[in-house]
Amino acid sequence: MQAALSTLLLTIYNCYDQVLTIREMRNAKARKAAARSAREKAQARDKYKSAKNAAKKPKIASPSQLSLASCKKTVIHPQALESFGALNSPEQSSHAVEDDPDSCNAFSLELGDKNIDRKMKNEKQIRTHSEIFQYAYAQLEKEKALLHLQQNKNLTFSGLISMATSQEIRKRPMIEVSFRDLSLTLKRKNKHLLRCVTGKIMPGHITAVMGTSGAGKTTLISALAGKTVGCKMTGLILINGKPESIHSYRKIIGFVPQDDIVHGNLTVEENLWFSARCRLSADLSKPDKVLIVERVIESLGLQAVRDSLVGTVEKRRISGGERKRVNVGLELVMEPSLLILDEPTSGLDSSTSQLLLRALRREALEGVNICMVVHQPSYTLFKMFDDLILLKGGLTVYHGPVSKVEEYFAGLGINVPEHMNPTDHFIDVLEEIVKPITSLSINYRELPMRWMLHKGYPVPPDMQQDCAGLVMSSTGVNLDNQKSSVDAENKEQSLAGEIWKDMICTLELHWDIIQHNILRSRDLSNRRTPGVLMQYKYFLGRVGKQRLREARLIAVDLLILLLAGACVGSLTKAGDENFGVFGYIHTIIAVCKLQNLHSWLYLYKLHQKTLLCKIAALRTFSLDKLQYWRESASGISNLAHFLSKETIDHFNTVIKPVVYLSMFYSISNPRSSFADNYIVLLCLVYCVTGIGYALSIFLGPGPAQLCAVLIPVVLALISIQTGESKFVTKLANLSYPRWALEAFVIANAERYDTTSLYRGQMLHLVQHMLFSY
Ligand SMILES: Nc1ncnc2c1ncn2[C@@H]1O[C@H](COP(=O)(O)OP(=O)(O)OP(=O)(O)O)[C@@H](O)[C@H]1O
């Protein structure tokens, strides 16, 4: 009965999340279906109404209708506006559209005197807007001129490096990545994230990946970097024309994640220096490495903060923009051949973004292939890119030189209004915020198909059949799939079936992660990075510094242990007939649970939910997990990482029993020696540390915390059971608290009398006592 209850509880605990997720998904499906049917009803009602209106249409439209109609038309047709005298020039119309595309007021053509005032007001507003834009673009021109000057200046003072470009600049191994018919489908939901994306990113070029929100930009660059998980990929990715695995080049590929994964308790320079030492070629001399780091610090404008700690979210030291640049710098210092960046300019102001782009352009001069996701670049920034990949709903809308993008869209009849940033206009068109001003009857939904036809790429059959098949919803699902998903929805799967499918997908996801991070593919990068021993040395230096900076935290650990020793010691009467067994049980639980107490304090301090059982284990694997994954994925040795942390944290492991015993021993005054107690406690700490490592590595934060609390208490209680049940007795014999308890008590009992007969009896008594507790 109890076993069944426990099994049930465990099942509920483990499957609770899954059941909730699946329930959520089912609800979402039901909501979607309801919304669809409501939409269809509304559309049908509208159609019916308009048909009815058309049947009995009056000859003269009402002012409100005219206003609405004119609003729709005038937005796309400046000439029409002109004819109504609402605007002085088409230029102004485009300004107004750009400024407030949704606003109909500026172009309302209401009839009647009472609207004249309003119209005049609007005219005035337009003129003001126009002036603002004129001013803004004059500034832009000035900025461009300045930039030009600066670039020329650079040519002179950085040793005329760039002047001598062709000969002087050290070229890196080239990586060209081409992709053909690349399609990515999310396994769990059978949802298309990318479809038939074809193109290439080239060495020496900076490619911008742009598109609407959820267009698949991050998905595309992750696929190119070989970082997608949980997806089925079809199509080809060729490296330098060969179907190699991108992982084979990981040592010369830099990937800058969207989030700033940097070490907060290291300075800017220390962060960069560590990355350079571990990832640059081992054949490069130290001065060369120093020069590279210096160059990166200078080009990213980080001189002023080079010695500042990077800081954490809780304790900020350098600014967000500087932190972002350090994030990029970590990859620049390893001299990559392919550099992929996910939104490196987000949150940066225009001048800092330009500074970053200039640093990247310098890298491109060395032949680096740079591809980055970028949101809303300014006009100046946009012109600094070589190529552009424009995505919409997982499909390519344009892929080619930045200089040709306007020409291409103009060919489709989509012209960028004067003084408008082309990227803003194209994104607005793709987002359907503005309707393209086009002479041809182009629908924005046809743009991906147009691109395929323009490039002569094969169009998938479902798209050929029906142009509507092109329509990808903002979530990346095309109509055909929607249809099929509707069918699938109709064939409702059983809950058990869904849970099973979910479990399979989760397993596949974990397998993908293991493949990416643990299984190594053949190395083709031609770069010999420092070996494990060398990296271990570098790691030792880094972890040592980090621990020294956490000295306060370690002091708090030790203080808590002192207090615990005092409390448990005062509870113990070592001289009584049970050989202090109660005190030792408390000690065992306290040593294991104190880790948790501290964990929670630490948790409170850091607002993180990753702290588990053993402090050292927690700090080793939990807090730095993101940094660990990033470094591991870039080819830094896992073994060196683990060993170095373990070596440094060994200090804690050795010193903590001394601190605890110093109080416990002096207050409880047991008969056993300090050394005996220390050895037993040290073994106990090792054991708990191991369990802590295992928990923090294999379990998520939630289950690990639960286990961390339960394991010491349950095992300690089991270890003093009477042995009525065989299972419990076996478990007790295997549990580490039992062994520790026996060792403590026997060490204590041994000191009672030295006559062997009496000692034998005493030990027998102790063992009997332990079993009869
Ligand atoms: N692991 C995933 N599970 C579910 N949906 C996903 C997953 N990864 C991506 N998607 C979906 O795929 C689409 C594309 O995502 P992606 O992150 O590539 O978009 P994006 O273009 O980078 O968007 P943004 O500009 O908003 O960051 C989104 O609709 C997203 O919800």
The ligand as an SDF file (V2000), in Angstrom:
LIG
                    3D

 31 33  0  0  0  0  0  0  0  0999 V2000
   12.4370   25.5030  -29.5270 N   0  0  0  0  0  0  0  0  0  0  0  0
   11.3480   26.0880  -30.0210 C   0  0  0  0  0  0  0  0  0  0  0  0
   10.1160   25.7060  -29.6340 N   0  0  0  0  0  0  0  0  0  0  0  0
    9.0130   26.2770  -30.1340 C   0  0  0  0  0  0  0  0  0  0  0  0
    9.0310   27.2600  -31.0650 N   0  0  0  0  0  0  0  0  0  0  0  0
   10.2280   27.6830  -31.4920 C   0  0  0  0  0  0  0  0  0  0  0  0
   11.4540   27.1270  -30.9990 C   0  0  0  0  0  0  0  0  0  0  0  0
   12.4720   27.7540  -31.6120 N   0  0  0  0  0  0  0  0  0  0  0  0
   11.9210   28.6590  -32.4320 C   0  0  0  0  0  0  0  0  0  0  0  0
   10.5800   28.6170  -32.3700 N   0  0  0  0  0  0  0  0  0  0  0  0
    9.6250   29.4330  -33.1390 C   0  0  0  0  0  0  0  0  0  0  0  0
   10.1850   29.6390  -34.4100 O   0  0  0  0  0  0  0  0  0  0  0  0
    9.9560   30.9540  -34.8360 C   0  0  0  0  0  0  0  0  0  0  0  0
   11.2750   31.6050  -35.1990 C   0  0  0  0  0  0  0  0  0  0  0  0
   12.0390   31.7900  -34.0210 O   0  0  0  0  0  0  0  0  0  0  0  0
   13.3760   32.6400  -34.0230 P   0  0  0  0  0  0  0  0  0  0  0  0
   13.8820   32.7290  -32.6250 O   0  0  0  0  0  0  0  0  0  0  0  0
   14.3050   32.1070  -35.0420 O   0  0  0  0  0  0  0  0  0  0  0  0
   12.8010   34.0560  -34.4910 O   0  0  0  0  0  0  0  0  0  0  0  0
   13.5730   35.4210  -34.7020 P   0  0  0  0  0  0  0  0  0  0  0  0
   13.3970   35.8020  -36.1170 O   0  0  0  0  0  0  0  0  0  0  0  0
   14.9760   35.3420  -34.2040 O   0  0  0  0  0  0  0  0  0  0  0  0
   12.6730   36.3500  -33.7830 O   0  0  0  0  0  0  0  0  0  0  0  0
   13.0680   37.6560  -32.9220 P   0  0  0  0  0  0  0  0  0  0  0  0
   13.5030   38.6840  -33.8770 O   0  0  0  0  0  0  0  0  0  0  0  0
   11.7690   38.0200  -32.2820 O   0  0  0  0  0  0  0  0  0  0  0  0
   14.1360   37.2430  -31.9530 O   0  0  0  0  0  0  0  0  0  0  0  0
    9.2360   31.6670  -33.7180 C   0  0  0  0  0  0  0  0  0  0  0  0
    7.8770   31.7110  -34.0390 O   0  0  0  0  0  0  0  0  0  0  0  0
    9.4710   30.8000  -32.5140 C   0  0  0  0  0  0  0  0  0  0  0  0
    8.3640   30.8310  -31.6590 O   0  0  0  0  0  0  0  0  0  0  0  0
  1  2  1  0
  2  3  1  0
  2  7  2  0
  3  4  2  0
  4  5  1  0
  5  6  2  0
  6  7  1  0
  6 10  1  0
  7  8  1  0
  8  9  2  0
  9 10  1  0
 10 11  1  0
 11 12  1  0
 11 30  1  0
 12 13  1  0
 13 14  1  0
 13 28  1  0
 14 15  1  0
 15 16  1  0
 16 17  2  0
 16 18  1  0
 16 19  1  0
 19 20  1  0
 20 21  2  0
 20 22  1  0
 20 23  1  0
 23 24  1  0
 24 25  2  0
 24 26  1  0
 24 27  1  0
 28 29  1  0
 28 30  1  0
 30 31  1  0
M  END
$$$$
